[in-house]
Amino acid sequence: MKDERLNIAFENKKIKFKRPLRDKDEWFNILVLHQNKYKGMHLGCSRRNSITEGMIPKFFHLVVWAHEHESIP
C-alpha cells in the first residue's frame, strides 16, 4: 500500500488492530512497517507521504520501520 493511502486510512480511523479479549497485558506487541517515517518538514518525505509516530497505538512495545533508506536523485 502506498504511504499516502495508508496515512489517509490512519487519519480516517480505518486501521483496526485485533488484540486478544483476555489477558491483553500478557502479550508482547510488535508492529513492522515497510513505510516511510515522518522525520520533519525538511528531512525526507512529506507528512502526507509518510507515517508519523503519533499514528501508532501506544500498546505496541516495539515498532520496526523497514523502509528507511536515503533517496538521492
C-alpha positions in Angstrom: 0.0 0.0 0.0 1.4 3.4 -0.9 2.4 5.7 2.0 -0.2 8.3 1.3 -3.1 5.8 1.2 -2.1 4.3 4.5 -1.7 7.8 6.0 -5.2 8.7 5.0 -6.5 5.3 6.3 -4.9 6.1 9.7 -6.4 9.6 9.7 -9.9 8.3 8.9 -9.6 5.6 11.6 -9.9 2.8 9.0 -7.0 0.8 10.5 -8.0 -1.7 13.1 -5.7 -3.8 15.3 -7.0 -7.0 16.7 -5.9 -7.9 20.2 -6.9 -10.8 22.5 -10.0 -10.2 24.5 -8.5 -11.7 27.6 -5.0 -11.1 29.2 -4.1 -8.2 26.8 -1.2 -7.2 29.0 0.3 -10.7 28.8 1.2 -10.2 25.2 4.3 -8.5 23.7 3.1 -6.4 20.7 5.3 -5.8 17.7 4.5 -3.7 14.6 6.6 -3.9 11.5 6.1 -1.2 8.9 7.5 -1.0 5.4 6.5 2.6 5.0 8.3 6.0 5.2 8.6 7.5 8.7 7.9 11.2 9.0 11.1 13.0 10.1 10.1 16.6 9.9 9.4 19.3 7.3 12.9 19.4 5.9 14.1 15.8 6.4 12.7 13.2 4.0 9.1 12.6 2.9 6.2 15.0 3.5 3.8 14.3 6.3 1.1 13.1 3.8 3.6 10.6 2.2 4.7 9.0 5.5 3.5 7.6 8.8 4.0 9.6 12.0 4.8 8.1 15.4 1.5 9.5 16.7 -0.5 7.3 14.4 0.7 4.1 16.1 -1.3 2.9 19.1 0.5 3.0 22.5 0.0 -0.7 23.2 2.9 -1.6 20.8 6.0 -2.4 22.7 8.3 -2.5 19.6 7.9 -0.8 16.2 10.3 -1.6 13.4 10.4 0.7 10.3 11.8 -1.4 7.5 11.7 1.1 4.6 14.4 3.6 5.8 17.0 4.4 3.2 18.4 7.6 1.7 16.9 8.8 -1.5 19.4 10.6 -3.8 18.0 11.9 -7.1 
